[in-house]
């Protein structure tokens, strides 16, 4: 007997209960609906199933549905505002249309007022009962109070506003909404929470694909209105314009008219008003209200990145926010206040959108600083760097520096090697960074950074693309596994020396030296197999510049803290019976007094006009 069976909106526990009763092979049709991606994947793996992902209605279909319900009650009405708020949710569109249809006429002014107060109407009006039940069920089904809090927290951003994943996770951490459990870190827990919200379709990824991690997201329009209203009812989040703002945990100010905002806040405030808010997020123009963070002495998060009229003078007293952990500033800021290094609790400083060019070196001594973002220069201090290097080696928690401008006066090259927690660094090399000492310190630091952080047994996922490393002259790869990175055509056009030091190297390993037009030498480990030697020598003969093929011998250091060294070696004898009967010696490589090769990183490098290099370690 053939039949149609439908399981509607089930979760993991319900699927575990029913799957044993469902045969893997059957002539019947079984349909399972769920909002959880893991459940959908589990259903697909049970028999010959497949997953159909339901998509929200686009703008055109949303208008059609809205007009079909409103019918004659909306002559000439532009439904764009309502469509944006409902975000393609059919039940939301029908509920809104039914509410508007109760009036005599759905006018533009009525729609604007309604959309502004949508959360209030959803809470009070019976017509939204079914919609509210669906949204509440999705909210309550989230595992754990902290995950629900993380979702509610996202309503401090404007509806539809793109939210960067890393910024959101850092804010969660600063607010204390991520609790790690040994041996898992806060970052791992926060990543899991973010992915859980994506998997349950509670938040929507932006520009996402299956091949990369979601970098930006936004809340669904109708869910945002629901959460914001619920947060206001629970004294969790409200606007800075709210007369009862003093009792809320998180405050926001969004896209308000400057004059009306300032007058409204002044009208409802007192001179000695103190706010208990732990975060303040301002988007758009704020007027004099931007300086109201001074009344929030318990602030942990201050986000002025999207504030269009904040000035340097507004943040001069920011050092009084002793509890501040997350600070993000916008494009109108040109200089940091002088006493910002007193904010000892700071974990994140985001200056990417600012015009700040230099930063006092004392900031990198902040004991809890983990992420420093921007394009800034750290000049050499007047005092000696010995104490600072010692401090960084023992106490620095910096994990992200993206990025730092290096020139002849930069102190960063001498300090980078001592930042042992560093996981990601982005470096811009200024045209003045031509001094040998500057390059020596920088290259030593980069070398140590890579050796400490990257699993050099397998770097095949690393791709040097066209246009990358335009000033790179020498590339040395010391690996145990022959899975080399991919070098695309047009990458590193000035590369002169290529050293592939891997005993297990097999053939060309995907490297096309014909794309490296200026190549003059290729160095291989002297213990590679004879076929690989011949392959590289034949390939070198085809190259327009006929680069030398050198062979280097590995010398393991006696000191555990020292790095592996390679010295020049003769070419091993060819195999018996090979077409190449005579033993050739490689051209001798100049050596230093310690026996190290002087090709590669030891060569004096000219400073690039402007080069940007990003190096990320893989834990």
Buried (B, 14 or more C-beta within 10 A) or exposed (E): EEEEEEBEBBBEEBBEEEBEEBEEEEEEEBEBBBBBBBBBEBBEEBEEBEEEEEEBBEEEBBBEBBBEBBEEBBEEBEBEBBBBBBBBBEBBBBBBBBBBBEEEEBBEEBBEEBBEEBBEBBBEBEBBEEBBEBBEEBBEBBEEEBBBBBBBBBBBBBBBBEBBBBBBBBBBBBBEBBEEEEEEEBBEBBBEBBBBBBBBBBBBBBEBEEEEEBEBBBBBBBBBBBBBBBBBEEEBBBBBBBEEBBEBBBBBBBBBEBEEBBEBBEEBBEEEEEBBBBBBBBBBBBBBBBBBBBBBBBBBBBBBBBBBBBEBEBBBEBBBBEBBBBBBBBBBBEBBBEBBBBBEBBBBBBBBBBBBEEBBBBBBBBEEBBBBBBBBBBBEEEEEBEEBBEBBEEEBBBBBBBBBBBBBBBBBBBBBBBBBEBBBBBBBBBEEBBBEEBBBBBBBBBBBBBEEBBEBEBBBEBEBEEEBBBBBBBBBBBBEBBBBBBBBEEBBBBBBBBBBBBBBBEBBBEBEBEBBEBBBBBBBBBBBBBEBBBBBBEBBEEBEBEBBBBBBEBEEEEEEEEEEBBBBBEBBEBBEEEEBEEEBEBEEBEEEEEEBBEBBBBEEBEBBEEBBBEBBBEE
